[in-house]
Amino acid sequence: MKFTAYILDVLTSSVYPARITVEGGIFKQIVPIMVDGETKVDVEGLMLPGFIDSHIHIESSALTPAQFAKVAVMHGTTSVVCDPHEIANVSGIDGIEFMIENASTVPFNFYFSAPSCVPATSFETSGAVLNSDEIEYLLQKDEVVALGEMMNFPGVIHGDKEVLKKLELARKYKKPIDGHAPLVSGEDLDKYLEQYIVTDHECSNFQEAIEKKQKGMKIMVRDGSSAKNMEALFDFTERINYLKNQESFGIIPSEVLERRIHSPIFDFIVSDDKNSRDLINGHLNLSVKKAVELGIDIIKAIEMVTINPASHYNLDAGAIVTGARADFIIIDNIIDFNILKTYVAGECVYDGENVLFDAPDVETENRIDAPKKTAQDFDILFDGDECEVNVIECFNGELLTKKATAKLYVDNGKVMPSIYDDVLKISVVERYGHNNVANAFIKGFGLKKGAIASSIAHDSHNIIVIGYNSEDMAEAVNTVIENKGGIAVVSEDFSDSLPLPIAGLMSNEDAFVVAKKLRQLQKMAYALGCKMDSPFMTMAFMALLVIPSIKISDKGLFDGDNFEFMDVIID
């Protein structure tokens, strides 16, 4: 294939016309040309490297890798570095092998990290455990380019032998180590970084990110469905104050400061978790536009999803240069940023209207081994007229929670939620055959009646449910059990569900079918009073114990600051 086009060169931050030859899926030759009256450029629009999402969990889209690829190429994404620890917590090595096999069936670049924390903690029940021997097996695979996010930061800081062994293996096989250290600072951060953990995607404010950056970490700016940290990390008030502080040292002149303001301090833009409802509307293309709207230089924002992740993970992608894999996109212009065509290894996979490949249906063993529940399973009992309880307080667009308390009325020995104070019941039902049920209270969801439940509950993916009354909570959980996984909304007025038969996490359907059903369920949750933009994804993170400050597992209410269980009822 030979053609002429205007190239956006992320290596020199410039645009130039060139004659391009692609052979065997790589850029064989790129020759800059002069454009005059006799020389015409064949390609309308601007040629960019294909986008790379350097940290994402495909399972959170509720799609198989192949189905994910079909929608991602529509938005200019040609590569992802995905951590399959969601399915690994359910099915172990078999689940990871399934992801790699399914990914290989489509023209798209799936790179994987070896899940470092399966389970994330010892304070929950998972479907599998990956020890250091299994991590070594994964690190030897060509498809595996990193050790996945090290969520067990207490284990790193306190020298857990098995944790340190996994980190040592990553260094042995020369694979970078991804981090996960929300709010870790000072000496604890220093101990974490002694193990050569080099990235972090959990920064929720500018000062946290700057400390980590100054200590050598590469910062991933997250723009997902539930967690959206871009506004905080690209806060120009914070950036200007930080740079002016440097100017005050008399080292950086003001004119240099002005030029630096619009250059990003951080390294990558990532999704982490993206549901199909959001994914059909856009992926990194929308994140780049959002970064520009927040004041980041457009070419620098593009570098955060192309050459930066490619260089870090040693990927054969990320720039339009001779000898590189011919993954590229054509956009209309640098302002509107509409994707006109997407190419993977020199082959057009999206022509502006149609995706030019199919995704196969798959079969895989599921893991829902839980008996049906009754309303009594979700009752919290107390002998008295009222009691004070610990409460998970959650916030829209945030994974971090706060510890709160509430005084609740007791009716016939049952502690009752309060719709007036927005205090609802939250429960986790273990689904791997041990029959654990843990109950607590949560504030911030806004439900006035009914219940919502899901078998997506990071990271062990037990069944999580939030509701106003125990009867609806039991019905919602039982719907998920009957469907062998999925999402359910239940109320006295209406009920519906989305089955997720692949590991209780994914569907065989394409993104638009899944998104349509997810949109219906979300509207139903809103009708019940829910205040969350992404209620099911936010609910899923209420079981992720490694995110402060208070969460819940199938074993009980958990204090994420002190890494120990806590009582629901305060004595």
C-alpha positions as CSV (number, residue, x, y, z in Angstrom):
1,M,0.0,0.0,0.0
2,K,1.4,3.4,-1.0
3,F,-0.2,6.8,-0.3
4,T,0.6,10.4,0.6
5,A,-0.8,12.0,3.8
6,Y,-0.3,14.7,6.4
7,I,1.3,12.9,9.4
8,L,1.1,14.1,13.0
9,D,4.5,13.2,14.3
10,V,4.5,12.6,18.0
11,L,8.3,12.4,18.1
12,T,8.8,16.0,16.9
13,S,5.4,17.4,17.9
14,S,4.9,18.5,14.3
15,V,2.8,17.9,11.2
16,Y,4.3,17.2,7.8
17,P,3.3,15.7,4.4
18,A,4.9,12.4,3.4
19,R,4.8,9.5,1.0
20,I,4.1,6.3,3.0
21,T,4.7,2.7,2.0
22,V,3.2,-0.1,4.1
23,E,4.3,-3.7,3.5
24,G,3.7,-6.8,5.6
25,G,1.9,-4.8,8.2
26,I,4.7,-2.4,8.9
27,F,5.7,1.1,7.7
28,K,8.3,0.2,5.1
29,Q,9.1,3.7,4.0
30,I,8.2,7.3,5.0
31,V,9.5,10.0,2.8
32,P,8.7,13.7,3.6
33,I,7.6,15.6,0.5
34,M,6.9,19.2,-0.5
35,V,3.3,19.9,-1.4
36,D,2.8,22.2,-4.3
37,G,0.5,22.6,-7.3
38,E,1.7,19.3,-8.8
39,T,1.9,17.2,-5.7
40,K,-1.4,16.2,-4.1
41,V,-2.0,14.4,-0.8
42,D,-4.1,11.3,-1.3
43,V,-5.6,11.1,2.2
44,E,-8.2,13.6,3.3
45,G,-7.7,14.4,7.0
46,L,-4.7,13.9,9.3
47,M,-2.8,10.7,10.0
48,L,-2.1,9.8,13.6
49,P,-0.7,6.8,15.4
50,G,-3.4,4.4,16.7
51,F,-4.4,5.1,20.3
52,I,-3.1,3.0,23.2
53,D,-5.1,2.5,26.4
54,S,-2.3,1.6,28.8
55,H,-4.4,0.5,31.7
56,I,-7.8,-1.1,31.3
57,H,-9.8,-4.0,32.5
58,I,-11.8,-5.4,29.5
59,E,-14.1,-7.3,31.7
60,S,-15.6,-4.0,33.1
61,S,-17.1,-3.3,29.7
62,A,-19.1,-6.6,30.1
63,L,-17.7,-7.5,26.7
64,T,-15.4,-10.2,25.5
65,P,-12.0,-8.9,24.2
66,A,-13.1,-9.5,20.6
67,Q,-16.4,-7.6,21.1
68,F,-14.5,-4.8,22.9
69,A,-12.1,-4.5,19.9
70,K,-15.1,-4.1,17.5
71,V,-16.2,-0.9,19.3
72,A,-12.8,0.4,20.3
73,V,-11.5,0.7,16.7
74,M,-14.5,2.9,15.9
75,H,-12.9,5.5,18.2
76,G,-9.3,5.1,17.0
77,T,-8.0,2.7,19.6
78,T,-5.7,0.0,18.1
79,S,-4.0,-1.3,21.3
80,V,-4.7,-1.8,24.9
81,V,-2.6,-3.0,27.9
82,C,-5.2,-4.9,29.9
83,D,-5.0,-6.4,33.3
84,P,-7.3,-9.5,33.4
85,H,-7.4,-9.7,37.1
86,E,-11.2,-9.5,37.1
87,I,-11.7,-12.9,35.4
88,A,-8.5,-14.2,37.2
89,N,-10.3,-13.7,40.5
90,V,-13.1,-15.8,39.2
91,S,-11.4,-18.5,37.1
92,G,-7.7,-18.2,37.7
93,I,-5.2,-19.1,34.9
94,D,-8.0,-20.6,32.8
95,G,-9.8,-17.3,32.7
96,I,-6.6,-15.5,31.6
97,E,-6.0,-18.1,28.9
98,F,-9.5,-17.5,27.7
99,M,-8.9,-13.8,27.4
100,I,-5.7,-14.2,25.5
101,E,-7.3,-16.8,23.2
102,N,-10.4,-14.7,22.5
103,A,-8.2,-11.6,21.9
104,S,-6.2,-13.4,19.2
105,T,-9.3,-13.9,17.0
106,V,-9.5,-10.2,15.9
107,P,-7.2,-7.7,14.2
108,F,-6.4,-5.6,17.3
109,N,-3.4,-5.4,19.6
110,F,-4.1,-6.9,23.0
111,Y,-1.2,-6.7,25.5
112,F,-1.7,-8.2,28.9
113,S,-0.3,-7.7,32.4
114,A,0.0,-10.6,34.8
115,P,-2.5,-10.0,37.7
116,S,-0.3,-9.6,40.8
117,C,-3.1,-9.7,43.4
118,V,-5.5,-12.6,43.1
119,P,-7.2,-12.2,45.4
120,A,-6.6,-8.5,46.2
121,T,-6.5,-9.3,49.9
122,S,-7.0,-12.2,52.3
123,F,-10.1,-10.5,53.7
124,E,-12.4,-11.8,51.0
125,T,-13.4,-15.0,49.2
126,S,-12.3,-15.3,45.6
127,G,-12.7,-18.1,43.0
128,A,-8.9,-18.5,42.5
129,V,-5.5,-17.7,43.9
130,L,-2.5,-16.9,41.8
131,N,0.8,-17.6,43.5
132,S,4.3,-16.6,42.4
133,D,4.7,-19.8,40.4
134,E,1.7,-19.0,38.3
135,I,2.8,-15.4,37.9
136,E,6.2,-16.6,36.6
137,Y,4.3,-18.8,34.1
138,L,2.4,-15.7,32.9
139,L,5.4,-13.4,32.8
140,Q,7.1,-15.7,30.3
141,K,4.3,-15.3,27.8
142,D,4.9,-12.9,24.8
143,E,1.5,-11.4,25.3
144,V,2.3,-10.3,28.8
145,V,4.2,-7.1,28.9
146,A,4.0,-6.1,32.6
147,L,3.2,-7.2,36.1
148,G,-0.3,-6.0,36.8
149,E,-1.2,-3.3,39.4
150,M,0.2,-4.2,42.8
151,M,-2.8,-3.4,44.9
152,N,-1.5,-5.1,48.0
153,F,0.5,-2.0,49.0
154,P,0.5,-3.0,52.7
155,G,2.1,-6.3,51.7
156,V,4.8,-4.4,49.8
157,I,5.4,-1.9,52.6
158,H,5.6,-4.6,55.3
159,G,7.7,-7.1,53.2
160,D,5.3,-9.9,52.6
161,K,7.4,-12.7,51.1
162,E,5.0,-13.9,48.4
163,V,4.4,-10.3,47.3
164,L,8.1,-9.5,47.1
165,K,8.6,-12.8,45.2
166,K,6.2,-11.6,42.5
167,L,7.9,-8.3,42.2
168,E,11.3,-10.0,42.0
169,L,10.0,-12.2,39.1
170,A,8.9,-9.1,37.2
171,R,12.4,-7.7,37.4
172,K,13.9,-11.0,36.4
173,Y,11.9,-11.1,33.2
174,K,12.4,-7.3,32.7
175,K,8.7,-6.5,32.8
176,P,7.6,-3.1,34.2
177,I,5.5,-3.2,37.4
178,D,2.2,-1.3,37.5
179,G,1.3,0.3,40.8
180,H,-1.9,0.9,42.8
181,A,-1.3,3.0,45.8
182,P,-4.3,5.3,46.6
183,L,-3.3,8.1,49.1
184,V,0.0,6.3,49.9
185,S,2.5,9.0,50.8
186,G,5.7,9.8,52.7
187,E,7.8,7.0,54.0
188,D,5.2,4.3,53.1
189,L,5.4,5.5,49.4
190,D,9.2,5.4,49.6
191,K,9.1,1.7,50.7
192,Y,6.6,1.0,48.0
193,L,8.8,2.5,45.3
194,E,11.9,0.6,46.6
195,Q,10.4,-2.4,44.7
196,Y,10.7,-0.6,41.3
197,I,6.9,-0.1,41.0
198,V,6.8,2.5,38.3
199,T,3.2,3.6,37.5
200,D,0.1,4.7,39.4
201,H,-3.5,5.3,38.2
202,E,-5.1,5.9,41.6
203,C,-4.2,9.6,42.1
204,S,-7.3,11.5,43.0
205,N,-5.7,15.0,43.6
206,F,-2.9,17.0,42.2
207,Q,-0.7,17.0,45.3
208,E,-0.8,13.2,45.5
209,A,0.2,12.9,41.9
210,I,3.0,15.4,42.1
211,E,4.6,13.7,45.1
212,K,4.5,10.4,43.2
213,K,5.8,12.0,40.1
214,Q,8.7,13.7,41.9
215,K,9.6,10.3,43.4
216,G,9.9,8.7,40.0
217,M,6.5,7.3,39.2
218,K,4.7,7.7,35.9
219,I,1.2,9.0,36.5
220,M,-1.8,7.6,34.6
221,V,-4.6,10.1,34.5
222,R,-7.8,8.1,34.8
223,D,-10.9,8.9,32.8
224,G,-13.2,5.9,33.2
225,S,-16.9,5.4,33.7
226,S,-16.9,5.5,37.5
227,A,-13.6,7.1,38.4
228,K,-12.8,10.4,36.7
229,N,-9.7,12.1,37.9
230,M,-8.8,14.2,34.9
231,E,-10.3,17.4,36.2
232,A,-8.4,17.1,39.5
233,L,-5.0,16.2,38.0
234,F,-5.3,18.8,35.2
235,D,-6.4,21.5,37.6
236,F,-4.7,24.6,36.2
237,T,-4.9,26.5,39.5
238,E,-2.9,23.7,41.1
239,R,-0.5,23.5,38.1
240,I,0.1,27.2,38.0
241,N,0.8,27.4,41.7
242,Y,3.2,24.5,41.4
243,L,5.1,26.0,38.5
244,K,5.1,29.5,40.1
245,N,6.6,28.0,43.2
246,Q,9.5,26.8,41.0
247,E,9.7,30.2,39.5
248,S,10.1,31.7,42.9
249,F,13.3,29.8,43.4
250,G,14.8,32.0,40.7
251,I,15.6,29.0,38.5
252,I,12.8,29.1,35.9
253,P,12.1,32.4,34.2
254,S,8.5,33.5,33.8
255,E,8.6,33.2,30.0
256,V,9.6,29.5,30.3
257,L,6.8,29.1,32.9
258,E,4.2,30.4,30.4
259,R,5.3,27.8,27.8
260,R,5.3,24.9,30.4
261,I,1.8,25.5,31.7
262,H,0.0,23.7,28.8
263,S,2.4,20.8,28.7
264,P,1.2,17.9,30.8
265,I,3.2,17.1,33.9
266,F,1.8,13.5,33.9
267,D,2.4,10.6,31.5
268,F,-0.6,8.6,30.3
269,I,-4.4,8.9,29.9
270,V,-6.2,5.7,30.7
271,S,-9.7,4.3,31.2
272,D,-9.1,1.7,33.9
273,D,-12.8,0.7,33.8
274,K,-15.2,1.6,30.9
275,N,-18.7,0.3,30.7
276,S,-20.2,-0.5,27.3
277,R,-22.8,2.3,27.6
278,D,-19.9,4.9,27.7
279,L,-17.7,2.9,25.3
280,I,-20.1,3.1,22.3
281,N,-20.0,6.9,22.6
282,G,-16.2,7.1,22.6
283,H,-12.9,6.0,24.1
284,L,-9.5,7.7,24.3
285,N,-10.6,10.1,21.5
286,L,-13.1,11.7,23.9
287,S,-10.5,11.7,26.7
288,V,-8.0,13.5,24.5
289,K,-10.6,16.1,23.6
290,K,-11.5,16.5,27.3
291,A,-7.8,17.0,28.2
292,V,-7.6,19.8,25.5
293,E,-10.8,21.4,26.9
294,L,-9.1,21.4,30.3
295,G,-6.1,23.3,28.8
296,I,-3.6,20.6,27.8
297,D,-1.7,21.1,24.5
298,I,-3.4,18.9,21.9
299,I,-0.2,17.2,20.6
300,K,1.0,16.5,24.2
301,A,-2.4,15.0,25.0
302,I,-2.1,12.7,21.9
303,E,1.4,11.7,23.1
304,M,-0.2,10.5,26.3
305,V,-2.1,7.8,24.4
306,T,0.5,7.0,21.7
307,I,4.2,7.2,22.1
308,N,4.3,7.5,25.9
309,P,2.7,4.2,26.6
310,A,4.4,2.5,23.7
311,S,7.8,3.5,25.0
312,H,7.0,2.5,28.6
313,Y,5.7,-1.0,27.7
314,N,8.1,-1.5,24.8
315,L,5.3,-1.9,22.3
316,D,5.8,-1.9,18.6
317,A,3.4,1.0,18.1
318,G,2.8,4.6,19.1
319,A,4.5,6.5,16.3
320,I,4.4,6.6,12.5
321,V,8.0,5.7,11.8
322,T,9.8,3.4,9.4
323,G,9.9,-0.2,10.7
324,A,7.0,0.2,13.2
325,R,3.8,-1.7,13.1
326,A,1.4,0.2,10.8
327,D,-1.3,1.0,13.3
328,F,-2.8,4.4,12.5
329,I,-6.0,6.4,12.2
330,I,-7.3,9.2,10.0
331,I,-9.1,12.0,11.7
332,D,-10.9,14.9,10.0
333,N,-9.0,17.7,11.8
334,I,-7.3,18.4,15.1
335,I,-10.2,20.3,16.5
336,D,-13.3,18.1,15.8
337,F,-11.2,15.0,16.1
338,N,-13.7,12.7,14.4
339,I,-12.3,9.2,13.5
340,L,-12.6,8.7,9.7
341,K,-10.7,5.4,9.4
342,T,-8.7,3.0,11.6
343,Y,-5.9,0.7,10.5
344,V,-4.3,-2.2,12.3
345,A,-1.1,-3.7,10.8
346,G,-1.8,-1.8,7.6
347,E,-5.3,-3.2,7.2
348,C,-8.4,-1.0,7.4
349,V,-10.5,-2.3,10.3
350,Y,-13.0,0.6,10.4
351,D,-13.9,2.6,7.3
352,G,-15.8,5.4,9.0
353,E,-19.1,3.5,8.9
354,N,-18.5,-0.2,9.4
355,V,-16.2,-2.3,11.5
356,L,-14.6,-4.7,9.0
357,F,-14.2,-7.8,11.2
358,D,-16.5,-10.1,13.3
359,A,-16.2,-11.4,16.9
360,P,-16.8,-15.1,17.5
361,D,-19.2,-16.4,20.1
362,V,-17.5,-18.1,23.0
363,E,-18.3,-20.7,25.6
364,T,-16.6,-20.8,29.0
365,E,-17.3,-22.3,32.4
366,N,-19.2,-20.1,34.8
367,R,-18.8,-19.8,38.6
368,I,-22.1,-19.0,40.4
369,D,-22.2,-21.6,43.2
370,A,-24.7,-20.0,45.7
371,P,-28.1,-21.1,47.0
372,K,-31.1,-18.9,46.7
373,K,-31.4,-16.2,49.4
374,T,-34.3,-15.2,51.6
375,A,-35.1,-11.8,53.0
376,Q,-33.8,-12.8,56.4
377,D,-30.3,-13.2,55.0
378,F,-30.2,-9.4,54.6
379,D,-31.5,-8.4,58.0
380,I,-29.3,-6.7,60.5
381,L,-30.5,-7.4,64.1
382,F,-30.3,-5.4,67.3
383,D,-32.0,-5.6,70.7
384,G,-33.2,-2.1,71.3
385,D,-35.3,0.8,69.9
386,E,-32.4,2.4,68.0
387,C,-28.7,2.0,67.4
388,E,-25.7,3.8,65.9
389,V,-24.1,2.2,62.9
390,N,-21.0,2.6,60.8
391,V,-21.8,3.7,57.3
392,I,-19.9,3.6,53.9
393,E,-20.3,7.1,52.4
394,C,-19.7,7.1,48.7
395,F,-19.6,9.8,46.1
396,N,-20.4,10.2,42.4
397,G,-17.4,9.7,40.2
398,E,-15.1,8.6,43.0
399,L,-13.8,5.3,44.2
400,L,-12.7,6.7,47.6
401,T,-15.2,6.4,50.3
402,K,-15.5,8.0,53.8
403,K,-16.4,6.6,57.2
404,A,-19.7,7.9,58.4
405,T,-22.2,7.0,61.2
406,A,-25.9,7.1,61.5
407,K,-28.6,6.6,64.1
408,L,-31.2,4.1,62.8
409,Y,-34.6,3.0,64.1
410,V,-35.0,-0.7,65.1
411,D,-38.3,-2.4,64.2
412,N,-39.0,-5.8,65.7
413,G,-35.3,-6.4,66.2
414,K,-34.3,-5.4,62.7
415,V,-32.2,-2.3,62.1
416,M,-34.0,-0.2,59.4
417,P,-32.5,1.9,56.7
418,S,-33.5,5.6,56.4
419,I,-34.5,7.0,53.0
420,Y,-34.7,10.5,54.7
421,D,-30.9,10.3,55.5
422,D,-30.1,8.3,52.4
423,V,-28.8,5.4,54.4
424,L,-29.5,2.1,52.6
425,K,-28.5,-1.5,53.2
426,I,-25.5,-3.0,51.3
427,S,-24.7,-6.7,51.2
428,V,-22.1,-9.0,49.6
429,V,-23.1,-12.6,48.9
430,E,-20.2,-15.1,48.4
431,R,-20.7,-17.0,45.1
432,Y,-18.0,-19.7,45.2
433,G,-19.7,-22.3,47.5
434,H,-19.0,-21.0,51.0
435,N,-22.4,-19.3,51.5
436,N,-21.1,-16.2,53.3
437,V,-23.3,-13.1,53.5
438,A,-22.1,-9.8,54.9
439,N,-24.5,-6.9,55.6
440,A,-23.8,-3.2,56.3
441,F,-25.1,0.3,55.5
442,I,-24.2,2.8,52.7
443,K,-24.9,6.5,52.1
444,G,-24.9,8.3,48.8
445,F,-26.8,6.1,46.4
446,G,-30.2,7.7,46.9
447,L,-32.5,4.8,46.3
448,K,-36.0,5.4,47.7
449,K,-37.2,1.8,47.1
450,G,-36.2,-1.4,45.4
451,A,-32.8,-2.9,45.0
452,I,-29.9,-3.3,42.5
453,A,-27.6,-6.3,42.4
454,S,-24.6,-7.4,40.4
455,S,-22.0,-10.2,40.1
456,I,-19.5,-7.6,39.2
457,A,-17.9,-6.6,42.5
458,H,-14.2,-5.8,42.4
459,D,-12.1,-7.8,42.7
460,S,-13.4,-11.1,43.8
461,H,-16.7,-10.6,42.1
462,N,-19.0,-12.0,44.6
463,I,-22.6,-10.7,44.3
464,I,-23.2,-7.2,45.7
465,V,-26.6,-5.7,46.3
466,I,-27.9,-2.3,47.6
467,G,-31.5,-1.8,48.6
468,Y,-34.1,-0.3,50.8
469,N,-35.7,-3.5,52.0
470,S,-34.6,-7.1,52.5
471,E,-37.3,-8.7,50.3
472,D,-36.2,-6.7,47.2
473,M,-32.6,-7.4,47.9
474,A,-33.2,-11.1,48.1
475,E,-35.1,-11.0,44.8
476,A,-32.4,-9.1,43.0
477,V,-29.6,-11.5,44.2
478,N,-31.7,-14.5,43.3
479,T,-32.2,-13.1,39.8
480,V,-28.4,-12.8,39.4
481,I,-28.0,-16.4,40.7
482,E,-30.7,-17.7,38.2
483,N,-28.9,-15.9,35.3
484,K,-25.5,-17.4,36.3
485,G,-24.2,-13.8,36.7
486,G,-25.2,-10.4,35.6
487,I,-27.0,-7.2,36.8
488,A,-30.5,-6.9,38.2
489,V,-32.9,-4.1,39.2
490,V,-35.9,-5.1,41.3
491,S,-38.8,-3.1,42.7
492,E,-42.5,-3.5,43.3
493,D,-43.2,-1.6,40.1
494,F,-40.7,-3.2,37.6
495,S,-37.9,-5.6,37.4
496,D,-35.3,-6.4,34.7
497,S,-31.8,-7.9,34.3
498,L,-28.7,-8.2,32.1
499,P,-27.3,-11.8,32.1
500,L,-23.5,-12.0,32.0
501,P,-22.9,-15.8,31.4
502,I,-19.2,-15.6,30.8
503,A,-17.6,-15.8,34.3
504,G,-20.5,-13.6,35.6
505,L,-18.7,-10.7,34.1
506,M,-19.2,-10.6,30.3
507,S,-21.7,-11.1,27.6
508,N,-21.5,-12.7,24.1
509,E,-23.5,-9.8,22.7
510,D,-22.0,-6.8,21.0
511,A,-21.4,-3.5,22.7
512,F,-24.6,-1.9,21.4
513,V,-26.8,-4.7,22.6
514,V,-25.2,-4.7,26.0
515,A,-25.2,-0.9,26.2
516,K,-28.9,-0.8,25.3
517,K,-29.8,-3.1,28.2
518,L,-27.4,-1.4,30.5
519,R,-29.1,2.0,29.6
520,Q,-32.5,0.5,30.4
521,L,-31.3,-0.8,33.8
522,Q,-29.7,2.5,34.6
523,K,-32.9,4.4,33.8
524,M,-34.7,2.0,36.1
525,A,-32.2,2.7,38.9
526,Y,-32.7,6.4,38.4
527,A,-36.4,5.9,38.6
528,L,-35.8,4.3,42.0
529,G,-34.0,7.5,43.1
530,C,-30.4,6.6,42.4
531,K,-28.0,9.6,42.2
532,M,-25.0,7.9,40.6
533,D,-24.0,8.5,37.0
534,S,-22.7,4.9,36.8
535,P,-24.6,3.2,39.6
536,F,-23.6,-0.4,38.8
537,M,-19.9,0.3,38.3
538,T,-19.8,2.5,41.4
539,M,-21.5,-0.3,43.4
540,A,-19.0,-2.7,42.1
541,F,-16.1,-0.7,43.7
542,M,-17.8,-0.8,47.1
543,A,-16.3,-4.3,47.5
544,L,-12.7,-3.2,46.6
545,L,-11.0,-3.3,49.9
546,V,-7.7,-1.8,48.8
547,I,-9.4,1.6,48.1
548,P,-9.8,3.6,51.3
549,S,-11.6,4.3,53.5
550,I,-14.4,1.8,54.2
551,K,-15.7,-1.0,52.0
552,I,-17.4,-4.4,52.4
553,S,-16.5,-8.0,51.4
554,D,-18.4,-11.3,51.9
555,K,-16.6,-11.5,55.3
556,G,-17.7,-8.2,56.7
557,L,-17.4,-4.4,56.8
558,F,-13.8,-3.4,56.2
559,D,-11.7,-0.5,57.5
560,G,-9.4,0.3,54.5
561,D,-7.3,2.7,56.5
562,N,-6.3,0.3,59.2
563,F,-6.7,-2.8,57.0
564,E,-9.0,-4.7,59.4
565,F,-12.6,-5.5,59.8
566,M,-14.9,-3.2,61.8
567,D,-18.3,-3.6,63.5
568,V,-21.5,-2.5,61.7
569,I,-23.2,-1.6,65.0
570,I,-21.3,0.8,67.3
571,D,-21.4,-0.3,70.9
